[in-house]
Amino acid sequence: MPAEELLPGPRGYRVAVVDYDVTANALYAPAELPSGLEGDYLDPFDKAPDSKLLSDPRFHAQNAYAIAMRILARFEFALGRRIKWGCEGHQLNILPHAFAEPNAFYSREDRSLFFGYFESRPDKNGATRTIYSSLSHDVVAHETTHAILDGLRARYLEPSSPDQGAFHEGFSDVIALLSVFSLPDVVAAVLDGKPKHQLIDQKLLTKARLFQSVLFGLAKEMGQELSGVRGKSLRHSIELKPGTNYMDDPEYLEVHARGELLLAAMLKSFLDIWVSRLNRIGTIADGKKDRSLVVEEGARAADHLLTMAIRAIDYCPPVDLLFSDYLSALLTVDREVVPDDKYGYRSALLANFGDFGIRPSTHADADGSWLRCNKEMIYSRTHFDSMLRDSEEVFRFVWENRRSLEIGDIGYIEVQSVRPSVRIAPDGFVLRETIAEHVQILTLRVEELEEDFNVSLSDEMEGWRSVRILGGGTLIFNEYGQLKYQIANHLLNNEADVTRQGRRLKYLWEQGFFDKHDRTGSFAALHLSRSGVKETVR
């Protein structure tokens, strides 16, 4: 976590804790914590018993602040640049006791993360206790990831395919759980229940045994009390049987269920990679291995996979994302930084994603990674230095090369962002790139889509109805300003685009999107639907 001067709250340069309780209509006194600028940070709760941590609202505030800042710092490390939130402004508000309800969510409009609290189920003596979602590492990390992903790819909240709707949930679960597994103390605690033993039997280190001890162990530790807030994504995902094409199963069109497929593929890849790393460690005595090395290798595997998961966002199209696009992005970004794949990260991802019906993009190379751009481009009319940071200069490049980039001449074109990226490989190799996103928007009537572009739509859609379709691409430039990759979902350039647009509009029509007022979706309602609690209007 970055050291910074903290105001009461705590309030730092990116996160501001505002302890307001909507249900009680109360604003609690802000927590005053020492700043980590001079010497070591002194944690006022370092020696506090669990009873105090559970009951003291100042610790709840510190915990939510610390986890949110850790996740933000992790993204900035992986991408090699500062990251903006999806909402306006530089600071994200966190409300650790927002309301008496089993829910937690990110709100772009309120520039905030809201964490609820609620009473537990009665125990055998009839007693209950208050459960605070702001004390859960994975819940805080999950909601923080929503806010960060919204800043990286704002149009992923646009209604699109089932994959794009599920990606926000699945990706946030992936980041939350890999961030937990990257903590050595957590890995040691769930490994075999004997964290103080120096050795561990190698019979306990097979994929099947780690699956039971680590994944099911963590699911059990998380317990049932917060299942209404976090859902049961971890337990459901590890219970999914591989070898089934879930992607075409109607049951897995619902966003949370579909997001569990992404989480299942990533967690089982994590186990394969961990086992691969453990196979390089010899035994010490009687078929036993050094526990500290086993824990260290597990945390390293999770941490590297976490880095890959974050970096892959830069290699995804800005609109109409599919899980297949994300898989190709994962494979490409790792190949760029770690060409030799010594521990089999890419092979593990390919195999485990395939086990759940997720294949690389149809636009990918034979190994599943994105094809390099080998098109003739016009560079003489743009300035190299400005291309690294100026959206106007990148738009000039896009406009001059719109035919080579297959963007076409219809619709409104806009460069949404130009971001530098510095990636550091495990061997110290530094990869510098510039990431630019452009989108293309066209609004027209249903009858025009059908007659002029041969887009197949639902017979129930009225011809007069106005619809908006999107296209766009991510441009990856190397450190010399040359285009390396174009990762795009075009507007209406070819038959595949026409099919994609028709499939998207049919899906939205079937989901009743055109009858809804809130077309960007609500994380509050989405998470309430997971918990089974009726939505509250605020």
DASULHU-V240331 format. One record per backbone hydrogen bond with DSSP energy under -0.5 kcal/mol. CO is the residue of the C=O (numbers start at 1). NH is the residue of the N-H. If there is no record, write none. Layout:
<<CO,NH> <CO,NH>>
This chain:
<<4,6> <4,36> <7,10> <7,11> <9,31> <10,17> <11,7> <14,92> <15,12> <16,18> <16,94> <17,19> <18,20> <19,28> <20,22> <21,25> <21,26> <26,21> <26,28> <31,9> <31,33> <35,37> <37,39> <41,43> <42,44> <43,46> <45,48> <49,52> <49,53> <50,54> <51,55> <52,56> <55,57> <56,59> <56,60> <57,61> <58,62> <59,63> <60,64> <61,65> <62,66> <63,67> <64,68> <65,69> <66,70> <67,71> <68,72> <69,73> <70,74> <71,75> <72,76> <73,77> <74,78> <75,79> <76,80> <76,81> <79,422> <92,16> <93,113> <94,18> <94,96> <95,98> <95,115> <98,22> <99,101> <99,117> <101,103> <103,116> <105,114> <107,111> <107,112> <108,111> <111,93> <112,107> <113,95> <114,105> <115,98> <115,99> <116,133> <117,101> <118,131> <123,126> <127,123> <129,120> <131,118> <131,133> <132,135> <133,136> <135,137> <136,140> <137,141> <138,142> <139,143> <140,144> <141,145> <142,146> <143,147> <144,148> <145,149> <146,150> <147,86> <147,151> <148,151> <148,152> <149,153> <153,156> <154,157> <155,158> <161,165> <162,166> <163,167> <164,168> <165,169> <166,170> <167,171> <168,172> <169,173> <170,174> <171,175> <172,176> <173,177> <174,178> <175,179> <176,180> <177,181> <178,182> <180,183> <182,184> <183,186> <183,187> <184,188> <185,189> <186,190> <187,191> <188,192> <194,197> <198,291> <200,289> <201,204> <202,205> <203,206> <206,210> <207,211> <208,212> <209,213> <210,214> <210,215> <211,216> <214,218> <215,219> <216,220> <217,221> <218,222> <219,223> <220,223> <224,227> <226,229> <226,230> <227,231> <230,233> <232,236> <233,237> <234,238> <235,239> <236,240> <237,240> <244,246> <245,248> <246,249> <248,250> <249,252> <250,253> <251,254> <254,258> <255,259> <256,260> <257,261> <258,261> <258,262> <259,263> <260,264> <261,265> <262,266> <263,267> <264,268> <265,269> <266,270> <267,271> <268,272> <269,273> <270,274> <271,275> <272,276> <273,277> <274,278> <275,279> <277,280> <278,281> <280,282> <285,288> <287,202> <288,284> <288,285> <289,200> <290,294> <291,295> <292,296> <293,297> <294,298> <295,299> <296,300> <297,301> <298,302> <299,303> <300,304> <301,305> <302,306> <303,307> <304,308> <305,309> <306,310> <307,311> <308,312> <310,313> <311,314> <312,315> <313,316> <322,326> <323,327> <324,328> <324,361> <325,329> <326,330> <327,331> <328,332> <328,370> <329,333> <330,334> <331,335> <332,336> <333,337> <334,338> <338,341> <341,344> <344,348> <345,349> <346,350> <347,351> <348,352> <349,353> <350,354> <351,355> <352,356> <353,356> <353,358> <354,357> <355,243> <355,244> <356,247> <357,359> <361,364> <363,371> <365,368> <369,365> <372,374> <375,377> <377,379> <379,382> <382,384> <383,387> <384,388> <385,388> <386,389> <386,390> <389,391> <390,394> <391,395> <392,396> <393,397> <394,398> <395,399> <396,400> <397,401> <399,402> <401,405> <402,407> <402,408> <403,406> <412,441> <414,416> <414,439> <417,437> <419,435> <421,433> <423,425> <423,431> <425,428> <429,425> <429,431> <430,432> <431,423> <433,421> <434,436> <434,477> <435,419> <436,475> <437,416> <437,417> <438,473> <439,414> <440,471> <441,412> <442,469> <444,467> <445,449> <446,450> <447,451> <448,452> <448,453> <449,453> <449,455> <450,454> <455,457> <458,461> <462,465> <463,447> <465,446> <467,444> <469,442> <471,440> <472,489> <473,438> <474,476> <474,487> <475,436> <475,477> <476,484> <476,485> <477,434> <478,481> <482,478> <484,373> <485,476> <486,488> <487,474> <489,472> <494,498> <495,499> <496,500> <497,501> <498,502> <499,503> <500,504> <501,505> <502,506> <503,507> <504,508> <505,509> <506,510> <507,511> <508,513> <509,512> <512,515> <513,516> <517,519> <519,159> <522,526> <523,527> <524,528> <525,529> <526,530> <527,531> <528,532> <528,533>>
